[in-house]
Amino acid sequence: MKKLIPVIVFVLAFFASCKKEDTQSTYQPQNPSTSTENKLKDSVLLYSKDIYLWYNQIPASFNAQNYADPDKIMTAIRAYSKETGFSQPVDKWSFAYKQQDWDNLSSGVSQDFGLNIFFKTEGDLRVKSVERNSPAGIAGIHRGWQITSINGNTNLTTSNANFIVSAVYESTSGSFTFKKPDGNSVNINLSAATYQEHPVYLDSVYTVGSEKVGYMVFNSFLGDTLEVYNEFQRVFDRFARQNVGDVVIDLRYNGGGYVSVQEKLANWLVNSSANNQVMMNQQFNDKYTEYNETTPFTKIGSLNLSRIFFIVSNSTASASELLINNLKPYMDVKLIGPSNTYGKPVGFFPIPVGDWYIFPVSFRSTNKNGEGNYFNGLAVAKQVADGLDKDWGDINESSLSSVLGYINTGAFKSIAVGQPTAGYKPDPLVSSANITLDQPSFKGAIEKRKAL
């Protein structure tokens, strides 16, 4: 799971942006400021009052000098994002970040343990994912392992979530005791290190009845885009060679990233009837309507699916949601997982101010049918448990098992193999603690524009 860098700094639970891969934004406000470095805060506000999607709600009395830095200013303007149909401000994402740190983050370079955790049940802390080139990946740790001790502390309960966040995500070293699926325990010491992430975690092909089903776990729309595009070609060429009839894309922890990567993946997945049809519309505020843009589909590959399955959760955000929404007018799109998605139908791009980038929410996205504004998330067709006790691709993992069961029988399984009628009821304490554990993870869809 993508983390903010440096390792000690985790300012989170935020982003959702949208970005293509141009190297530098040269956006200038309509009324450029003569500000110098000592007027940095005023410059941040000037840009925001120009490009922010809800710019006309920022009061004239707003004083940027009352805030410690550009990120605090971005956080403060979120309060002025009232949207029709919603009682509370909808912006949870506008932020600012030092340029060098953002360049590392957006290129998929992390500096941490590469270990990501969730509670399966109260007191049962599990490894939810591992980056393969990270210290945790090199140590051989796998999704599904239970963590029974961190730095000698065995109080790994939901009430102690803040300690867990600090020890796992904000520390440079730590000692962990894991209980593996075979029942054996192992002690592993980890030291944070810098590594390149690889967003395609797994791809598999399963035989379900008489049908071939392709499955891909995709964890981020950020990273080395050349590698990601090569991986898409490898995976979908493999699916085509094996005559895959259904595809399952696992986005359950994918917080988003580049809109351009979303476009590429959408073009692989959509059926041929959508070629040259509308993929999405992007709309700016009324000062910049000339930059509103419609993006068409350009079909890639020979897969011609009539339906597609996505495994999602509350960690599925922004560019991930954009992909799902864009495919809906053309395919039977089915969502399954432990919860609805995160809910972020708007985006932004980096604007350089001094040695910072600021990211005021700047546009909204809709699909061919004008559908968007899913600030409350996209709803799942069936709510099932996140199989945190199983590794990726295990056909007995709750969510994957339920999808494969649907493909085989036409009915979703609620929990796991052999339990087609059991209902899933998430524990509110566990869900709340997992939101805390998920805060250090990137959520966004980023568009980097050369100019506005």
C-alpha positions as a Markdown table, in Angstrom:
| # | Residue | x | y | z |
|---|---|---|---|---|
| 1 | Met | 0.0 | 0.0 | 0.0 |
| 2 | Lys | 1.5 | 3.3 | -1.1 |
| 3 | Lys | 2.7 | 5.4 | 1.9 |
| 4 | Leu | 3.6 | 9.0 | 2.2 |
| 5 | Ile | 7.4 | 9.8 | 2.5 |
| 6 | Pro | 9.5 | 10.4 | 4.5 |
| 7 | Val | 8.9 | 7.4 | 6.7 |
| 8 | Ile | 8.2 | 9.4 | 9.9 |
| 9 | Val | 5.7 | 11.7 | 8.2 |
| 10 | Phe | 2.2 | 10.4 | 7.6 |
| 11 | Val | -0.2 | 13.2 | 7.1 |
| 12 | Leu | -3.2 | 11.2 | 6.0 |
| 13 | Ala | -6.5 | 9.8 | 5.2 |
| 14 | Phe | -6.7 | 12.2 | 2.4 |
| 15 | Phe | -5.9 | 12.4 | -1.2 |
| 16 | Ala | -7.9 | 11.9 | -4.2 |
| 17 | Ser | -6.6 | 13.6 | -7.3 |
| 18 | Cys | -6.3 | 13.0 | -11.0 |
| 19 | Lys | -3.2 | 13.2 | -13.2 |
| 20 | Lys | -1.6 | 12.5 | -16.5 |
| 21 | Glu | 2.1 | 12.0 | -16.8 |
| 22 | Asp | 3.4 | 15.4 | -18.0 |
| 23 | Thr | 6.5 | 16.4 | -16.2 |
| 24 | Gln | 5.5 | 19.8 | -14.7 |
| 25 | Ser | 2.4 | 21.9 | -14.3 |
| 26 | Thr | 2.9 | 25.4 | -15.5 |
| 27 | Tyr | -0.6 | 26.5 | -14.4 |
| 28 | Gln | -0.9 | 30.3 | -13.7 |
| 29 | Pro | -3.9 | 32.0 | -12.0 |
| 30 | Gln | -5.9 | 34.5 | -14.0 |
| 31 | Asn | -4.7 | 37.2 | -11.7 |
| 32 | Pro | -1.1 | 36.3 | -11.1 |
| 33 | Ser | 0.4 | 37.5 | -7.8 |
| 34 | Thr | 3.7 | 39.4 | -7.4 |
| 35 | Ser | 4.3 | 37.4 | -4.4 |
| 36 | Thr | 7.9 | 36.3 | -3.4 |
| 37 | Glu | 8.9 | 33.5 | -1.1 |
| 38 | Asn | 7.8 | 35.4 | 2.0 |
| 39 | Lys | 4.3 | 35.7 | 0.4 |
| 40 | Leu | 4.0 | 31.9 | 0.0 |
| 41 | Lys | 0.8 | 31.6 | 2.0 |
| 42 | Asp | -0.9 | 34.4 | 0.1 |
| 43 | Ser | 0.1 | 32.8 | -3.2 |
| 44 | Val | -1.4 | 29.5 | -2.1 |
| 45 | Leu | -4.7 | 31.2 | -1.3 |
| 46 | Leu | -4.6 | 33.2 | -4.6 |
| 47 | Tyr | -4.3 | 30.0 | -6.6 |
| 48 | Ser | -7.0 | 28.3 | -4.6 |
| 49 | Lys | -9.5 | 31.2 | -5.1 |
| 50 | Asp | -8.9 | 30.8 | -8.8 |
| 51 | Ile | -8.8 | 27.1 | -9.6 |
| 52 | Tyr | -10.6 | 25.4 | -6.6 |
| 53 | Leu | -13.8 | 23.7 | -7.8 |
| 54 | Trp | -15.8 | 25.6 | -5.1 |
| 55 | Tyr | -13.7 | 28.8 | -5.2 |
| 56 | Asn | -16.7 | 31.1 | -4.9 |
| 57 | Gln | -17.5 | 29.6 | -1.4 |
| 58 | Ile | -14.1 | 30.7 | 0.1 |
| 59 | Pro | -15.0 | 33.8 | 2.1 |
| 60 | Ala | -13.2 | 37.1 | 1.4 |
| 61 | Ser | -12.3 | 37.1 | 5.1 |
| 62 | Phe | -10.2 | 33.9 | 4.8 |
| 63 | Asn | -6.7 | 34.7 | 6.0 |
| 64 | Ala | -3.9 | 32.4 | 4.8 |
| 65 | Gln | -1.5 | 33.9 | 7.4 |
| 66 | Asn | -3.5 | 32.1 | 10.2 |
| 67 | Tyr | -2.2 | 28.8 | 9.0 |
| 68 | Ala | 1.2 | 27.2 | 9.6 |
| 69 | Asp | 2.0 | 26.0 | 6.0 |
| 70 | Pro | 0.4 | 25.4 | 2.6 |
| 71 | Asp | -0.9 | 22.0 | 3.7 |
| 72 | Lys | -2.8 | 23.6 | 6.6 |
| 73 | Ile | -4.3 | 26.1 | 4.2 |
| 74 | Met | -5.4 | 23.4 | 1.9 |
| 75 | Thr | -7.0 | 21.5 | 4.8 |
| 76 | Ala | -8.8 | 24.7 | 5.9 |
| 77 | Ile | -10.4 | 25.4 | 2.5 |
| 78 | Arg | -12.1 | 22.0 | 2.5 |
| 79 | Ala | -14.8 | 23.5 | 4.7 |
| 80 | Tyr | -16.0 | 25.6 | 1.8 |
| 81 | Ser | -17.1 | 22.7 | -0.5 |
| 82 | Lys | -20.8 | 22.5 | -0.1 |
| 83 | Glu | -22.4 | 20.4 | -2.8 |
| 84 | Thr | -26.1 | 20.1 | -3.6 |
| 85 | Gly | -27.6 | 17.0 | -2.0 |
| 86 | Phe | -25.0 | 16.8 | 0.8 |
| 87 | Ser | -25.4 | 18.3 | 4.2 |
| 88 | Gln | -21.6 | 18.5 | 5.0 |
| 89 | Pro | -18.6 | 19.8 | 3.0 |
| 90 | Val | -17.6 | 17.1 | 0.5 |
| 91 | Asp | -13.9 | 17.9 | 0.1 |
| 92 | Lys | -11.7 | 15.6 | 2.2 |
| 93 | Trp | -8.7 | 15.8 | 0.0 |
| 94 | Ser | -7.2 | 19.2 | -0.9 |
| 95 | Phe | -3.6 | 19.1 | 0.4 |
| 96 | Ala | -0.1 | 20.4 | -0.2 |
| 97 | Tyr | 3.2 | 18.5 | -0.2 |
| 98 | Lys | 6.9 | 19.3 | -0.5 |
| 99 | Gln | 7.9 | 18.8 | -4.1 |
| 100 | Gln | 10.7 | 16.3 | -3.6 |
| 101 | Asp | 8.6 | 14.1 | -1.3 |
| 102 | Trp | 5.7 | 14.2 | -3.8 |
| 103 | Asp | 8.0 | 13.2 | -6.7 |
| 104 | Asn | 9.1 | 10.1 | -4.7 |
| 105 | Leu | 5.5 | 9.2 | -3.7 |
| 106 | Ser | 4.0 | 9.6 | -7.2 |
| 107 | Ser | 6.8 | 7.5 | -8.8 |
| 108 | Gly | 6.1 | 4.6 | -6.5 |
| 109 | Val | 9.2 | 5.0 | -4.3 |
| 110 | Ser | 8.5 | 4.2 | -0.7 |
| 111 | Gln | 10.7 | 4.2 | 2.5 |
| 112 | Asp | 9.2 | 2.0 | 5.1 |
| 113 | Phe | 8.7 | -1.7 | 6.0 |
| 114 | Gly | 6.4 | -2.5 | 3.1 |
| 115 | Leu | 4.1 | -4.1 | 5.6 |
| 116 | Asn | 0.4 | -3.3 | 5.7 |
| 117 | Ile | -2.1 | -4.5 | 8.3 |
| 118 | Phe | -5.8 | -4.8 | 9.2 |
| 119 | Phe | -7.8 | -6.4 | 11.9 |
| 120 | Lys | -9.7 | -9.5 | 10.8 |
| 121 | Thr | -11.7 | -9.6 | 14.1 |
| 122 | Glu | -11.1 | -7.9 | 17.4 |
| 123 | Gly | -7.6 | -8.8 | 18.6 |
| 124 | Asp | -6.8 | -10.7 | 15.4 |
| 125 | Leu | -4.3 | -8.4 | 13.5 |
| 126 | Arg | -3.3 | -9.6 | 10.1 |
| 127 | Val | -0.9 | -8.8 | 7.3 |
| 128 | Lys | -3.2 | -7.4 | 4.5 |
| 129 | Ser | -0.5 | -6.9 | 1.9 |
| 130 | Val | 3.3 | -6.8 | 1.4 |
| 131 | Glu | 5.4 | -5.0 | -1.2 |
| 132 | Arg | 7.6 | -7.7 | -2.7 |
| 133 | Asn | 10.8 | -5.6 | -2.9 |
| 134 | Ser | 10.3 | -4.1 | 0.5 |
| 135 | Pro | 12.0 | -5.3 | 3.7 |
| 136 | Ala | 8.9 | -7.2 | 4.6 |
| 137 | Gly | 8.7 | -8.8 | 1.2 |
| 138 | Ile | 12.4 | -9.8 | 1.2 |
| 139 | Ala | 11.8 | -11.3 | 4.7 |
| 140 | Gly | 9.2 | -13.6 | 3.2 |
| 141 | Ile | 6.2 | -12.2 | 5.0 |
| 142 | His | 2.8 | -12.9 | 3.3 |
| 143 | Arg | -0.7 | -11.6 | 3.3 |
| 144 | Gly | -2.8 | -13.6 | 5.8 |
| 145 | Trp | -0.1 | -14.0 | 8.5 |
| 146 | Gln | -1.3 | -13.1 | 12.0 |
| 147 | Ile | 0.7 | -10.6 | 14.0 |
| 148 | Thr | 0.8 | -11.6 | 17.7 |
| 149 | Ser | 3.4 | -9.1 | 19.0 |
| 150 | Ile | 5.0 | -5.8 | 17.9 |
| 151 | Asn | 8.1 | -4.6 | 19.8 |
| 152 | Gly | 7.2 | -7.0 | 22.6 |
| 153 | Asn | 3.6 | -5.5 | 23.0 |
| 154 | Thr | 0.9 | -8.2 | 22.7 |
| 155 | Asn | -2.0 | -5.7 | 23.2 |
| 156 | Leu | -2.9 | -5.7 | 19.6 |
| 157 | Thr | -6.5 | -4.7 | 19.9 |
| 158 | Thr | -8.7 | -2.1 | 18.2 |
| 159 | Ser | -8.3 | 0.2 | 21.2 |
| 160 | Asn | -4.6 | 0.2 | 20.6 |
| 161 | Ala | -4.7 | 1.1 | 16.9 |
| 162 | Asn | -2.7 | 4.3 | 17.3 |
| 163 | Phe | 0.2 | 2.4 | 18.8 |
| 164 | Ile | 0.0 | 0.0 | 15.8 |
| 165 | Val | 0.0 | 2.8 | 13.3 |
| 166 | Ser | 3.1 | 4.4 | 14.9 |
| 167 | Ala | 5.0 | 1.1 | 15.2 |
| 168 | Val | 4.2 | -0.2 | 11.7 |
| 169 | Tyr | 4.1 | 3.0 | 9.6 |
| 170 | Glu | 6.0 | 5.7 | 11.5 |
| 171 | Ser | 9.0 | 3.8 | 12.8 |
| 172 | Thr | 12.4 | 3.0 | 11.2 |
| 173 | Ser | 12.8 | -0.4 | 12.9 |
| 174 | Gly | 10.6 | -2.9 | 14.7 |
| 175 | Ser | 10.4 | -6.5 | 15.9 |
| 176 | Phe | 7.4 | -8.6 | 15.0 |
| 177 | Thr | 6.1 | -12.0 | 15.9 |
| 178 | Phe | 4.0 | -13.7 | 13.2 |
| 179 | Lys | 1.8 | -16.8 | 13.4 |
| 180 | Lys | 1.9 | -18.5 | 10.0 |
| 181 | Pro | -1.0 | -20.5 | 8.4 |
| 182 | Asp | 0.7 | -23.7 | 9.5 |
| 183 | Gly | 0.5 | -22.6 | 13.1 |
| 184 | Asn | 4.2 | -22.0 | 13.6 |
| 185 | Ser | 5.4 | -18.7 | 14.9 |
| 186 | Val | 8.4 | -16.7 | 13.7 |
| 187 | Asn | 10.1 | -13.6 | 15.0 |
| 188 | Ile | 11.3 | -11.1 | 12.4 |
| 189 | Asn | 13.1 | -7.8 | 12.8 |
| 190 | Leu | 12.5 | -5.2 | 10.2 |
| 191 | Ser | 14.3 | -2.0 | 9.3 |
| 192 | Ala | 12.7 | 0.6 | 7.0 |
| 193 | Ala | 14.4 | 1.0 | 3.6 |
| 194 | Thr | 13.7 | 2.6 | 0.2 |
| 195 | Tyr | 12.3 | 0.5 | -2.5 |
| 196 | Gln | 10.3 | 0.6 | -5.8 |
| 197 | Glu | 6.7 | -0.6 | -5.6 |
| 198 | His | 5.2 | -3.0 | -8.1 |
| 199 | Pro | 1.4 | -2.4 | -8.3 |
| 200 | Val | 0.4 | -5.6 | -10.0 |
| 201 | Tyr | 0.5 | -8.0 | -7.0 |
| 202 | Leu | -0.8 | -11.1 | -8.7 |
| 203 | Asp | -2.4 | -12.5 | -11.8 |
| 204 | Ser | -4.0 | -15.9 | -12.1 |
| 205 | Val | -6.4 | -17.9 | -14.4 |
| 206 | Tyr | -8.9 | -20.2 | -12.8 |
| 207 | Thr | -11.1 | -22.9 | -14.3 |
| 208 | Val | -14.7 | -22.5 | -13.0 |
| 209 | Gly | -17.0 | -25.1 | -14.4 |
| 210 | Ser | -16.3 | -24.9 | -18.1 |
| 211 | Glu | -15.1 | -21.3 | -18.1 |
| 212 | Lys | -11.8 | -19.6 | -17.6 |
| 213 | Val | -11.7 | -16.7 | -15.2 |
| 214 | Gly | -8.8 | -14.2 | -15.1 |
| 215 | Tyr | -7.9 | -12.5 | -11.8 |
| 216 | Met | -5.6 | -9.5 | -11.3 |
| 217 | Val | -4.7 | -7.8 | -8.0 |
| 218 | Phe | -3.9 | -4.2 | -8.8 |
| 219 | Asn | -2.8 | -2.1 | -5.8 |
| 220 | Ser | -2.0 | 1.4 | -7.1 |
| 221 | Phe | -2.4 | 3.7 | -10.2 |
| 222 | Leu | 0.9 | 5.4 | -9.2 |
| 223 | Gly | 4.4 | 4.1 | -9.8 |
| 224 | Asp | 6.6 | 3.4 | -12.8 |
| 225 | Thr | 4.0 | 3.7 | -15.5 |
| 226 | Leu | 6.2 | 2.0 | -18.2 |
| 227 | Glu | 6.4 | -1.1 | -15.9 |
| 228 | Val | 2.6 | -0.9 | -15.2 |
| 229 | Tyr | 1.7 | -0.7 | -18.9 |
| 230 | Asn | 4.0 | -3.6 | -19.7 |
| 231 | Glu | 2.4 | -5.6 | -16.9 |
| 232 | Phe | -1.1 | -4.8 | -18.4 |
| 233 | Gln | 0.0 | -6.2 | -21.7 |
| 234 | Arg | 1.5 | -9.3 | -20.2 |
| 235 | Val | -1.6 | -10.0 | -18.0 |
| 236 | Phe | -4.3 | -9.4 | -20.6 |
| 237 | Asp | -2.4 | -11.1 | -23.4 |
| 238 | Arg | -2.2 | -14.1 | -21.0 |
| 239 | Phe | -5.9 | -13.9 | -20.4 |
| 240 | Ala | -6.7 | -13.7 | -24.1 |
| 241 | Arg | -4.4 | -16.7 | -24.9 |
| 242 | Gln | -6.2 | -18.8 | -22.3 |
| 243 | Asn | -9.7 | -17.8 | -23.7 |
| 244 | Val | -10.8 | -16.1 | -20.5 |
| 245 | Gly | -14.5 | -15.3 | -20.5 |
| 246 | Asp | -14.7 | -13.4 | -17.2 |
| 247 | Val | -12.3 | -11.1 | -15.5 |
| 248 | Val | -12.0 | -10.2 | -11.8 |
| 249 | Ile | -10.0 | -7.0 | -10.9 |
| 250 | Asp | -9.1 | -6.8 | -7.2 |
| 251 | Leu | -8.9 | -3.1 | -6.2 |
| 252 | Arg | -9.8 | -3.6 | -2.5 |
| 253 | Tyr | -6.8 | -1.6 | -1.2 |
| 254 | Asn | -6.2 | 0.6 | -4.3 |
| 255 | Gly | -6.4 | 4.2 | -3.3 |
| 256 | Gly | -6.0 | 5.6 | -6.9 |
| 257 | Gly | -3.2 | 7.5 | -8.7 |
| 258 | Tyr | -2.7 | 8.6 | -12.3 |
| 259 | Val | -5.8 | 9.2 | -14.4 |
| 260 | Ser | -3.8 | 8.2 | -17.4 |
| 261 | Val | -3.1 | 4.8 | -15.9 |
| 262 | Gln | -6.9 | 4.5 | -15.3 |
| 263 | Glu | -7.4 | 5.3 | -19.0 |
| 264 | Lys | -5.0 | 2.6 | -20.1 |
| 265 | Leu | -6.6 | -0.1 | -17.9 |
| 266 | Ala | -10.1 | 0.9 | -19.0 |
| 267 | Asn | -9.1 | 0.5 | -22.6 |
| 268 | Trp | -7.9 | -3.0 | -21.9 |
| 269 | Leu | -11.0 | -4.0 | -20.1 |
| 270 | Val | -13.8 | -2.4 | -22.0 |
| 271 | Asn | -15.6 | -4.3 | -24.8 |
| 272 | Ser | -15.1 | -3.4 | -28.5 |
| 273 | Ser | -18.6 | -1.7 | -28.7 |
| 274 | Ala | -17.2 | 1.2 | -26.6 |
| 275 | Asn | -14.4 | 2.0 | -29.0 |
| 276 | Asn | -14.4 | 5.8 | -29.8 |
| 277 | Gln | -17.3 | 6.3 | -27.4 |
| 278 | Val | -17.2 | 8.5 | -24.3 |
| 279 | Met | -15.1 | 7.2 | -21.5 |
| 280 | Met | -15.4 | 10.2 | -19.2 |
| 281 | Asn | -15.9 | 13.9 | -18.9 |
| 282 | Gln | -13.9 | 16.3 | -16.8 |
| 283 | Gln | -15.4 | 19.6 | -15.7 |
| 284 | Phe | -13.6 | 22.6 | -14.1 |
| 285 | Asn | -15.1 | 25.6 | -12.4 |
| 286 | Asp | -16.9 | 28.3 | -14.4 |
| 287 | Lys | -13.6 | 30.3 | -14.8 |
| 288 | Tyr | -12.0 | 27.5 | -16.8 |
| 289 | Thr | -14.8 | 25.9 | -18.8 |
| 290 | Glu | -12.5 | 26.0 | -21.9 |
| 291 | Tyr | -10.5 | 23.2 | -20.2 |
| 292 | Asn | -13.4 | 20.9 | -19.8 |
| 293 | Glu | -12.5 | 17.7 | -21.6 |
| 294 | Thr | -14.1 | 14.5 | -22.9 |
| 295 | Thr | -11.9 | 11.4 | -23.2 |
| 296 | Pro | -13.0 | 8.6 | -25.6 |
| 297 | Phe | -12.2 | 4.9 | -25.3 |
| 298 | Thr | -9.5 | 3.5 | -27.5 |
| 299 | Lys | -9.9 | -0.3 | -27.2 |
| 300 | Ile | -6.7 | -2.3 | -26.6 |
| 301 | Gly | -6.4 | -6.0 | -26.9 |
| 302 | Ser | -8.7 | -8.8 | -28.0 |
| 303 | Leu | -10.7 | -9.4 | -24.7 |
| 304 | Asn | -14.3 | -8.6 | -25.4 |
| 305 | Leu | -16.1 | -8.9 | -22.1 |
| 306 | Ser | -19.8 | -8.4 | -21.5 |
| 307 | Arg | -19.4 | -8.2 | -17.7 |
| 308 | Ile | -16.6 | -7.5 | -15.2 |
| 309 | Phe | -16.2 | -8.1 | -11.5 |
| 310 | Phe | -14.4 | -5.7 | -9.1 |
| 311 | Ile | -13.5 | -6.6 | -5.5 |
| 312 | Val | -13.6 | -3.4 | -3.5 |
| 313 | Ser | -13.6 | -1.9 | 0.0 |
| 314 | Asn | -13.6 | 1.4 | 1.7 |
| 315 | Ser | -10.0 | 1.7 | 0.7 |
| 316 | Thr | -10.9 | 1.6 | -3.0 |
| 317 | Ala | -10.7 | 5.3 | -4.0 |
| 318 | Ser | -10.6 | 7.9 | -6.7 |
| 319 | Ala | -8.9 | 6.5 | -9.9 |
| 320 | Ser | -10.2 | 3.1 | -8.9 |
| 321 | Glu | -13.7 | 4.4 | -8.6 |
| 322 | Leu | -13.2 | 6.4 | -11.8 |
| 323 | Leu | -12.4 | 3.2 | -13.7 |
| 324 | Ile | -15.5 | 1.4 | -12.3 |
| 325 | Asn | -17.8 | 4.4 | -13.1 |
| 326 | Asn | -16.4 | 4.8 | -16.6 |
| 327 | Leu | -17.1 | 1.1 | -17.5 |
| 328 | Lys | -20.6 | 1.1 | -16.2 |
| 329 | Pro | -22.4 | 2.4 | -19.3 |
| 330 | Tyr | -20.9 | -0.3 | -21.5 |
| 331 | Met | -20.6 | -3.5 | -19.4 |
| 332 | Asp | -22.4 | -5.4 | -16.6 |
| 333 | Val | -20.2 | -4.2 | -13.7 |
| 334 | Lys | -20.5 | -6.1 | -10.5 |
| 335 | Leu | -18.9 | -4.9 | -7.2 |
| 336 | Ile | -18.3 | -7.2 | -4.2 |
| 337 | Gly | -16.4 | -6.8 | -1.0 |
| 338 | Pro | -16.6 | -5.8 | 2.7 |
| 339 | Ser | -18.0 | -2.3 | 2.1 |
| 340 | Asn | -18.9 | 0.3 | -0.4 |
| 341 | Thr | -16.0 | 2.2 | -2.0 |
| 342 | Tyr | -14.4 | 5.3 | -0.5 |
| 343 | Gly | -16.3 | 8.0 | -2.5 |
| 344 | Lys | -14.2 | 10.5 | -4.5 |
| 345 | Pro | -15.5 | 11.7 | -7.8 |
| 346 | Val | -13.3 | 14.8 | -8.1 |
| 347 | Gly | -9.7 | 15.5 | -8.8 |
| 348 | Phe | -6.7 | 17.8 | -8.9 |
| 349 | Phe | -3.2 | 18.3 | -10.2 |
| 350 | Pro | 0.0 | 19.6 | -8.7 |
| 351 | Ile | 0.6 | 23.4 | -8.8 |
| 352 | Pro | 4.1 | 24.4 | -7.8 |
| 353 | Val | 4.3 | 27.2 | -5.3 |
| 354 | Gly | 7.8 | 27.7 | -3.9 |
| 355 | Asp | 9.2 | 24.3 | -3.0 |
| 356 | Trp | 5.6 | 23.0 | -2.4 |
| 357 | Tyr | 3.0 | 21.5 | -4.7 |
| 358 | Ile | -0.5 | 22.5 | -3.8 |
| 359 | Phe | -3.5 | 20.3 | -4.8 |
| 360 | Pro | -6.8 | 22.1 | -4.5 |
| 361 | Val | -9.7 | 20.0 | -5.8 |
| 362 | Ser | -10.1 | 21.4 | -9.3 |
| 363 | Phe | -12.5 | 19.3 | -11.4 |
| 364 | Arg | -15.2 | 16.7 | -11.3 |
| 365 | Ser | -15.5 | 13.5 | -13.4 |
| 366 | Thr | -18.6 | 11.9 | -14.9 |
| 367 | Asn | -19.1 | 8.9 | -17.2 |
| 368 | Lys | -20.9 | 8.8 | -20.6 |
| 369 | Asn | -24.3 | 8.9 | -18.8 |
| 370 | Gly | -23.4 | 11.9 | -16.8 |
| 371 | Glu | -23.1 | 9.8 | -13.6 |
| 372 | Gly | -20.8 | 11.0 | -10.9 |
| 373 | Asn | -21.0 | 12.7 | -7.5 |
| 374 | Tyr | -20.6 | 9.4 | -5.7 |
| 375 | Phe | -19.2 | 11.2 | -2.6 |
| 376 | Asn | -20.8 | 8.4 | -0.5 |
| 377 | Gly | -19.0 | 5.7 | -2.5 |
| 378 | Leu | -20.1 | 3.1 | -5.1 |
| 379 | Ala | -22.3 | 0.4 | -3.7 |
| 380 | Val | -21.4 | -3.3 | -3.7 |
| 381 | Ala | -23.8 | -5.8 | -5.1 |
| 382 | Lys | -22.9 | -8.2 | -2.2 |
| 383 | Gln | -21.2 | -7.4 | 1.0 |
| 384 | Val | -18.8 | -10.2 | 2.0 |
| 385 | Ala | -15.8 | -10.4 | 4.4 |
| 386 | Asp | -12.3 | -9.4 | 3.5 |
| 387 | Gly | -10.5 | -12.8 | 3.7 |
| 388 | Leu | -7.6 | -11.5 | 5.7 |
| 389 | Asp | -6.6 | -15.0 | 6.8 |
| 390 | Lys | -5.8 | -16.0 | 3.2 |
| 391 | Asp | -3.0 | -15.0 | 0.7 |
| 392 | Trp | -3.8 | -13.3 | -2.6 |
| 393 | Gly | -5.4 | -15.7 | -5.1 |
| 394 | Asp | -6.5 | -18.3 | -2.6 |
| 395 | Ile | -9.8 | -19.6 | -4.0 |
| 396 | Asn | -11.1 | -20.0 | -0.4 |
| 397 | Glu | -10.5 | -16.3 | 0.3 |
| 398 | Ser | -13.9 | -14.9 | 1.1 |
| 399 | Ser | -14.3 | -12.2 | -1.5 |
| 400 | Leu | -12.6 | -14.1 | -4.4 |
| 401 | Ser | -14.5 | -17.2 | -3.4 |
| 402 | Ser | -17.8 | -15.4 | -3.6 |
| 403 | Val | -17.1 | -14.0 | -7.1 |
| 404 | Leu | -16.0 | -17.4 | -8.4 |
| 405 | Gly | -19.2 | -18.9 | -6.8 |
| 406 | Tyr | -21.3 | -16.3 | -8.7 |
| 407 | Ile | -19.6 | -17.2 | -12.0 |
| 408 | Asn | -20.3 | -20.9 | -11.4 |
| 409 | Thr | -23.8 | -20.7 | -10.0 |
| 410 | Gly | -25.2 | -17.2 | -10.5 |
| 411 | Ala | -25.3 | -16.5 | -6.7 |
| 412 | Phe | -22.7 | -14.8 | -4.6 |
| 413 | Lys | -21.4 | -16.6 | -1.5 |
| 414 | Ser | -21.6 | -14.5 | 1.6 |
| 415 | Ile | -18.6 | -15.7 | 3.6 |
| 416 | Ala | -16.6 | -18.5 | 2.0 |
| 417 | Val | -16.8 | -21.8 | 0.2 |
| 418 | Gly | -19.6 | -24.0 | 1.7 |
| 419 | Gln | -21.4 | -21.1 | 3.2 |
| 420 | Pro | -23.6 | -19.7 | 0.4 |
| 421 | Thr | -26.3 | -18.3 | 2.7 |
| 422 | Ala | -24.4 | -17.0 | 5.8 |
| 423 | Gly | -24.8 | -13.3 | 6.2 |
| 424 | Tyr | -21.7 | -11.0 | 6.7 |
| 425 | Lys | -22.1 | -8.4 | 9.5 |
| 426 | Pro | -19.0 | -6.3 | 10.0 |
| 427 | Asp | -17.9 | -5.4 | 13.5 |
| 428 | Pro | -18.2 | -1.6 | 13.9 |
| 429 | Leu | -15.2 | -1.5 | 16.2 |
| 430 | Val | -13.1 | -3.4 | 13.7 |
| 431 | Ser | -14.2 | -1.3 | 10.8 |
| 432 | Ser | -13.4 | 1.9 | 12.7 |
| 433 | Ala | -9.9 | 0.6 | 13.7 |
| 434 | Asn | -9.2 | -0.4 | 10.2 |
| 435 | Ile | -10.0 | 3.1 | 9.0 |
| 436 | Thr | -7.3 | 4.3 | 11.4 |
| 437 | Leu | -4.9 | 1.7 | 10.1 |
| 438 | Asp | -5.6 | 2.7 | 6.6 |
| 439 | Gln | -4.9 | 6.4 | 7.1 |
| 440 | Pro | -1.3 | 6.2 | 6.1 |
| 441 | Ser | -2.3 | 5.1 | 2.6 |
| 442 | Phe | -2.6 | 7.3 | -0.5 |
| 443 | Lys | -6.1 | 7.9 | -1.8 |
| 444 | Gly | -6.3 | 9.9 | -5.0 |
| 445 | Ala | -6.5 | 10.3 | -8.7 |
| 446 | Ile | -3.9 | 12.7 | -10.0 |
| 447 | Glu | -3.8 | 14.7 | -13.2 |
| 448 | Lys | -0.6 | 16.5 | -14.0 |
| 449 | Arg | -1.3 | 19.2 | -16.6 |
| 450 | Lys | 1.3 | 21.2 | -18.5 |
| 451 | Ala | -0.8 | 24.3 | -18.5 |
| 452 | Leu | -4.2 | 25.8 | -17.8 |
